[in-house]
């Protein structure tokens, strides 16, 4: 649910017991995912974790839509989402380069 505060002139996103300020990040006009009970449960779990200032890492078999679900959730709250795949060659030096830009 999206709500608007007149006093502060801010949009808020609410889902379950979680509330976030809308991010205003332009992510392009791309198609959205179809919402199923599984994606809805994933959204509730991830937004609950983000509300507690934590993160989430969906796990499961390849090709089940974990990455696309997380990217679609980021798009719905207008926050930037950076996705990278972990491999055996990924060490602390590569992570440092990744976060440094």
C-alpha positions in Angstrom: 0.0 0.0 0.0 1.3 3.4 -0.9 0.4 6.4 1.3 1.2 10.1 1.1 2.0 12.4 4.0 0.8 16.0 3.3 2.9 17.6 6.0 6.3 16.0 5.0 5.4 15.6 1.3 6.6 12.0 1.4 5.3 8.8 0.0 5.5 5.7 2.2 5.2 2.0 1.2 3.5 -0.3 3.8 3.3 -4.0 3.7 2.3 -6.1 6.7 3.9 -4.4 9.7 6.7 -2.9 7.6 6.8 0.7 6.5 9.4 2.4 4.2 9.9 5.7 2.6 9.4 5.5 -1.2 12.8 5.6 -2.9 12.1 7.6 -6.0 14.7 5.6 -7.9 13.9 5.5 -11.6 14.3 1.9 -12.7 12.9 2.1 -16.2 9.6 1.0 -17.7 10.0 -2.8 -17.7 7.4 -5.5 -17.1 6.5 -6.7 -13.6 6.3 -10.2 -12.2 3.0 -12.1 -11.8 2.2 -12.2 -8.1 1.6 -15.7 -6.8 1.2 -16.9 -3.2 5.0 -17.8 -3.2 6.1 -14.3 -4.4 3.7 -12.7 -1.9 5.2 -14.7 0.9 8.7 -13.8 -0.2 7.8 -10.1 -0.4 6.4 -10.2 3.2 9.4 -12.0 4.5 11.9 -9.7 2.8 10.1 -6.5 3.7 9.9 -7.7 7.3 13.6 -8.3 7.3 14.3 -4.8 5.8 12.1 -3.2 8.4 14.3 -4.7 11.0 17.4 -3.3 9.2 18.4 -6.7 8.1 18.7 -8.3 4.6 17.5 -11.4 2.9 19.0 -14.0 0.6 16.4 -16.3 -0.9 17.7 -19.9 -1.4 16.5 -22.7 -3.6 17.1 -24.5 -6.9 18.2 -22.7 -10.0 15.6 -21.2 -12.3 12.9 -20.7 -9.7 12.8 -16.9 -9.9 14.6 -15.9 -6.8 16.6 -13.1 -8.4 13.6 -11.8 -10.4 11.5 -11.7 -7.2 14.0 -9.6 -5.3 14.5 -7.3 -8.3 10.8 -6.8 -8.6 10.4 -6.1 -4.9 13.1 -3.4 -5.2 11.3 -2.0 -8.2 8.0 -1.8 -6.2 9.6 0.3 -3.4 11.8 2.3 -5.9 15.1 1.3 -4.5 18.3 0.3 -6.4 19.0 -3.4 -6.4 22.5 -4.7 -7.3 22.7 -8.4 -8.1 25.9 -10.4 -8.3 26.5 -14.1 -8.4 28.9 -15.7 -6.0 31.5 -18.2 -7.3 34.7 -19.9 -6.2 36.8 -17.1 -7.7 35.1 -14.4 -5.6 37.3 -13.4 -2.7 37.6 -10.3 -0.4 39.7 -8.4 -3.0 37.0 -8.8 -5.7 34.3 -7.8 -3.1 36.3 -4.7 -2.3 36.5 -3.8 -6.0 32.8 -4.5 -6.3 31.8 -2.2 -3.5 34.3 0.5 -4.4 32.8 0.8 -7.9 
